Amino acid sequence: MSLPLDSATMVHAFEIELAHERISAAETVAGSPTAGFVALTTVGDLEVGVWEITAGVVTAVEEAEIFIVLRGHATLRRGDGTEIELAPGSVARLTEGEKTQWTVRETLRKVYLA
């Protein structure tokens, strides 16, 4: 899904309705998490959008991305075993091909640049 966002348009990232789909069984470790996203625009080669995931534990192989958490709480475990706590205002970076595990305690919504 994509929303047009240009210099004359503004959206409320907190309020955008996202269509969620269940995370695949292969990626789900615990719970029944769902996720949804919307691409808003591109800036140069970067896609800018909003992504959200509900509570549960999932694994992923990441794309290169920088993100800002808008709401929710989660622990992000990286492939090297390091963990970071994510909360509103957290800014983090993911590396292309990085293997991660997300333990989402409260629905997490973020704005991403990928």
N, C-alpha and C positions, 0 to 999 in steps of 0.2 A: 504494500500500500504506500502511496506517496501523496503528500499534500504540497501544493505549490507554495513556495515561500520566496518572495522576491523583496526588493527594497521598499515596495509599497504595502507589504503584507506583514502581519504580526500574528503569532499564535501563542497560546498559553500552554506551555509544555506540561504543566500540572494537570490541565483539564482535557487534553486531547484523549478521545476515546480510542482505545486500541483493541483490535480483534485478537483474542488470545487463541493459541493452539496448545494442545498438550505436548510437553517435551517427550521425545521418543523414549521408549523403554530402555534402549541401549545407553542413553545419556542420563537416565534417572537413577539415582542412588537411593533416595528416600523420598517419601511423599508422593504427591501427584501434581507437580508444578506445571504451570502453563506460562507461556510467554507471548508477547506481542510487540510489534514495533511499527513505526511509520518513518519513512524517509521524508525529510522536510525540504531539503535543497542540497545543492552542491556548492562548494567554495573551492575553486581551482579543481584539484583532483580529489578532494575530500567530500564524502557524503556526510551530511549532518542530519541526525534524526533522534527519535525518542524510542527507548526500549524499556520494557518492563517484564519482571518475572515474579511469580507468586512463590510462597513459602515451599521449601523442599531443598533437596540436595541434588545437584546436577554436575556432570562433567562436560567439558567442552574443549575443542581445539580452536584457539582464537585467531581472529584476524587482527591486523595492526589497527590499534584504536586508542584514542584518548577519550575519557568520559568524565562526567561530573554527576554525582549522585544527587537527585532532587529529593527523594524520600525513600524510607525503608532502611533496613539493616541487614547486613550479610557479612560473612567471612569469605574472603577470596584466598584460596590456597593455590599457590603456583607450583609448577612442576618440580621446582627445586626444594619444595617443602616449606618455603616461607609463606607466612600468612599476613594479610592486611585486613583490618576491620573497615568496613564501608558503612558510612552514615551520611545523612544530608550534608552536602558541602564537600565531601571527599572528591578529590581529583586523582585519577589513576591512569596508567598506561598499560596496554596489553601489546604483546609482541606477536607478529605473524607466526603461526604454528605452535605457539605456547600451549601446553596442556594445563588446564585449570580445573578446580573443583569449587563450586559456589554453594555455600551453605546459607540459604536465605531464610532468615527468621521472621522478617516482615516484608511484605511486597516491596520490591526495590524498583524504582524508576530512575532512569538516567538519560541524559542527553549525551549522545556520542558523536565523535568525528572519526570517520574511518576511511 
